[in-house]
Amino acid sequence: MDTKSLPDILTLRQVCDLLNVHPNTLRQWDAKGILPAIRFGARKDRRYKKQDVLKLLERKGA
């Protein structure tokens, strides 16, 4: 996947697809501080910073 074409703020689904993990895994990582989420809107939907996701991918690949 071309990460340069991704927006700066990613949805839960986009990050799940990028990291190949279940949404519950991302929720747990948020709670543990592994991959912090930004909460948006009245429903408090999770969004993620592209730079945080890319850092996690670099650590995962190392």
N, CA, C and O atoms as a DFTB+ gen file, in Angstrom:
248 C
 N C O
     1  1       0.844      -1.190       0.000
     2  2       0.000       0.000       0.000
     3  2       0.882       1.243       0.000
     4  3       1.874       1.314       0.725
     5  1       0.512       2.211      -0.812
     6  2       1.248       3.459      -0.906
     7  2       0.849       4.369       0.249
     8  3      -0.238       4.945       0.247
     9  1       1.730       4.493       1.231
    10  2       1.410       5.277       2.422
    11  2       1.419       6.773       2.158
    12  3       0.836       7.537       2.928
    13  1       2.076       7.208       1.075
    14  2       2.107       8.650       0.764
    15  2       0.738       9.159       0.348
    16  3       0.436      10.337       0.534
    17  1      -0.092       8.294      -0.212
    18  2      -1.420       8.726      -0.664
    19  2      -2.454       8.717       0.462
    20  3      -3.584       9.166       0.270
    21  1      -2.075       8.212       1.622
    22  2      -3.007       8.166       2.753
    23  2      -3.205       9.559       3.345
    24  3      -2.286      10.378       3.330
    25  1      -4.399       9.829       3.864
    26  2      -4.608      11.114       4.550
    27  2      -3.834      11.148       5.878
    28  3      -3.386      10.114       6.373
    29  1      -3.686      12.339       6.436
    30  2      -2.953      12.484       7.698
    31  2      -3.693      11.862       8.873
    32  3      -3.069      11.437       9.846
    33  1      -5.023      11.806       8.791
    34  2      -5.845      11.207       9.836
    35  2      -6.566      10.003       9.225
    36  3      -7.242      10.123       8.204
    37  1      -6.411       8.850       9.861
    38  2      -6.959       7.598       9.334
    39  2      -8.099       7.084      10.196
    40  3      -8.120       7.293      11.409
    41  1      -9.038       6.416       9.562
    42  2     -10.152       5.806      10.294
    43  2      -9.709       4.479      10.891
    44  3      -8.652       3.946      10.551
    45  1     -10.522       3.966      11.772
    46  2     -10.277       2.664      12.383
    47  2     -10.154       1.594      11.301
    48  3      -9.245       0.765      11.345
    49  1     -11.060       1.609      10.337
    50  2     -11.056       0.606       9.259
    51  2      -9.791       0.702       8.418
    52  3      -9.209      -0.323       8.062
    53  1      -9.358       1.915       8.095
    54  2      -8.144       2.086       7.298
    55  2      -6.929       1.511       8.016
    56  3      -6.091       0.846       7.406
    57  1      -6.842       1.773       9.314
    58  2      -5.699       1.272      10.087
    59  2      -5.775      -0.242      10.228
    60  3      -4.747      -0.917      10.166
    61  1      -6.961      -0.780      10.415
    62  2      -7.128      -2.238      10.467
    63  2      -6.619      -2.876       9.183
    64  3      -5.893      -3.870       9.223
    65  1      -6.995      -2.312       8.061
    66  2      -6.563      -2.841       6.769
    67  2      -5.053      -2.696       6.582
    68  3      -4.394      -3.605       6.075
    69  1      -4.521      -1.571       6.986
    70  2      -3.097      -1.306       6.822
    71  2      -2.239      -2.233       7.682
    72  3      -1.221      -2.752       7.223
    73  1      -2.660      -2.435       8.939
    74  2      -1.883      -3.255       9.871
    75  2      -2.316      -4.718       9.885
    76  3      -1.662      -5.568      10.489
    77  1      -3.436      -4.996       9.204
    78  2      -3.973      -6.361       9.164
    79  2      -4.286      -6.880      10.571
    80  3      -3.873      -7.976      10.952
    81  1      -5.025      -6.067      11.333
    82  2      -5.443      -6.440      12.684
    83  2      -6.949      -6.210      12.835
    84  3      -7.564      -5.494      12.046
    85  1      -7.514      -6.821      13.846
    86  2      -8.938      -6.687      14.161
    87  2      -9.182      -5.334      14.852
    88  3      -8.296      -4.830      15.542
    89  1     -10.360      -4.751      14.673
    90  2     -10.668      -3.485      15.355
    91  2     -10.491      -3.558      16.876
    92  3     -10.062      -2.585      17.496
    93  1     -10.815      -4.688      17.468
    94  2     -10.637      -4.819      18.922
    95  2      -9.168      -4.721      19.319
    96  3      -8.853      -4.238      20.407
    97  1      -8.273      -5.170      18.455
    98  2      -6.843      -5.049      18.723
    99  2      -6.456      -3.581      18.795
   100  3      -5.710      -3.181      19.688
   101  1      -6.956      -2.773      17.863
   102  2      -6.659      -1.335      17.893
   103  2      -7.234      -0.681      19.141
   104  3      -6.607       0.200      19.729
   105  1      -8.407      -1.102      19.542
   106  2      -9.011      -0.555      20.771
   107  2      -8.148      -0.883      21.985
   108  3      -7.958      -0.040      22.862
   109  1      -7.633      -2.094      22.036
   110  2      -6.756      -2.492      23.144
   111  2      -5.445      -1.716      23.103
   112  3      -4.944      -1.277      24.137
   113  1      -4.891      -1.549      21.897
   114  2      -3.647      -0.795      21.775
   115  2      -3.843       0.650      22.198
   116  3      -2.930       1.257      22.758
   117  1      -5.014       1.211      21.942
   118  2      -5.314       2.572      22.392
   119  2      -5.336       2.621      23.918
   120  3      -4.748       3.517      24.524
   121  1      -6.003       1.671      24.523
   122  2      -6.106       1.633      25.990
   123  2      -4.735       1.447      26.641
   124  3      -4.488       1.977      27.724
   125  1      -3.847       0.701      25.990
   126  2      -2.509       0.429      26.530
   127  2      -1.489       1.493      26.141
   128  3      -0.361       1.473      26.632
   129  1      -1.871       2.422      25.265
   130  2      -0.965       3.474      24.844
   131  2      -0.017       3.062      23.729
   132  3       0.912       3.806      23.414
   133  1      -0.224       1.902      23.123
   134  2       0.633       1.434      22.036
   135  2       0.394       2.250      20.770
   136  3       1.337       2.658      20.093
   137  1      -0.869       2.479      20.462
   138  2      -1.256       3.296      19.304
   139  2      -2.431       4.173      19.741
   140  3      -3.588       3.764      19.640
   141  1      -2.132       5.370      20.223
   142  2      -3.200       6.233      20.736
   143  2      -4.145       6.715      19.640
   144  3      -3.731       7.003      18.517
   145  1      -5.405       6.793      19.991
   146  2      -6.441       7.254      19.062
   147  2      -6.866       8.672      19.416
   148  3      -6.758       9.109      20.562
   149  1      -7.344       9.368      18.413
   150  2      -7.963      10.677      18.586
   151  2      -9.463      10.415      18.502
   152  3      -9.911       9.673      17.629
   153  1     -10.236      11.011      19.393
   154  2     -11.681      10.788      19.390
   155  2     -12.371      11.956      18.710
   156  3     -12.131      13.117      19.042
   157  1     -13.249      11.627      17.733
   158  2     -13.950      12.630      16.940
   159  2     -15.454      12.510      17.093
   160  3     -15.990      11.411      17.239
   161  1     -16.126      13.644      17.059
   162  2     -17.580      13.703      16.965
   163  2     -18.321      13.280      18.223
   164  3     -17.724      12.934      19.243
   165  1     -19.627      13.321      18.116
   166  2     -20.494      12.983      19.245
   167  2     -20.381      11.507      19.613
   168  3     -20.534      11.136      20.777
   169  1     -20.110      10.663      18.607
   170  2     -19.987       9.227      18.868
   171  2     -18.603       8.846      19.383
   172  3     -18.370       7.696      19.757
   173  1     -17.696       9.802      19.402
   174  2     -16.321       9.575      19.849
   175  2     -15.635       8.483      19.024
   176  3     -14.948       7.613      19.560
   177  1     -15.841       8.554      17.696
   178  2     -15.184       7.608      16.791
   179  2     -13.677       7.757      16.890
   180  3     -13.160       8.856      17.092
   181  1     -12.985       6.648      16.748
   182  2     -11.527       6.670      16.809
   183  2     -10.942       7.033      15.453
   184  3     -11.392       6.558      14.411
   185  1      -9.928       7.889      15.497
   186  2      -9.122       8.222      14.332
   187  2      -7.668       8.132      14.772
   188  3      -7.352       8.261      15.955
   189  1      -6.802       7.912      13.813
   190  2      -5.391       7.703      14.122
   191  2      -4.528       8.590      13.254
   192  3      -4.840       8.815      12.085
   193  1      -3.437       9.100      13.820
   194  2      -2.489       9.912      13.066
   195  2      -1.650       8.995      12.195
   196  3      -1.136       7.976      12.657
   197  1      -1.518       9.370      10.926
   198  2      -0.738       8.564       9.989
   199  2       0.689       8.376      10.501
   200  3       1.246       7.284      10.381
   201  1       1.281       9.411      11.062
   202  2       2.662       9.317      11.539
   203  2       2.788       8.288      12.663
   204  3       3.801       7.593      12.737
   205  1       1.793       8.173      13.535
   206  2       1.827       7.178      14.607
   207  2       1.739       5.763      14.044
   208  3       2.424       4.855      14.516
   209  1       0.894       5.584      13.035
   210  2       0.734       4.266      12.409
   211  2       2.024       3.870      11.694
   212  3       2.454       2.720      11.784
   213  1       2.642       4.814      10.987
   214  2       3.878       4.519      10.273
   215  2       5.016       4.179      11.237
   216  3       5.833       3.306      10.945
   217  1       5.075       4.861      12.381
   218  2       6.081       4.533      13.401
   219  2       5.888       3.100      13.899
   220  3       6.858       2.364      14.080
   221  1       4.642       2.716      14.116
   222  2       4.355       1.360      14.572
   223  2       4.753       0.342      13.505
   224  3       5.281      -0.722      13.830
   225  1       4.505       0.658      12.250
   226  2       4.903      -0.232      11.156
   227  2       6.424      -0.384      11.101
   228  3       6.929      -1.478      10.847
   229  1       7.144       0.695      11.334
   230  2       8.623       0.636      11.329
   231  2       9.119      -0.259      12.462
   232  3      10.024      -1.069      12.264
   233  1       8.524      -0.114      13.653
   234  2       8.932      -0.957      14.789
   235  2       8.604      -2.413      14.524
   236  3       9.373      -3.309      14.873
   237  1       7.448      -2.640      13.900
   238  2       7.003      -4.002      13.601
   239  2       7.934      -4.669      12.590
   240  3       8.187      -5.871      12.671
   241  1       8.438      -3.889      11.642
   242  2       9.322      -4.421      10.617
   243  2      10.762      -4.599      11.082
   244  3      11.538      -5.316      10.450
   245  1      11.114      -3.957      12.172
   246  2      12.517      -4.016      12.662
   247  2      12.819      -5.308      13.367
   248  3      13.941      -5.510      13.831
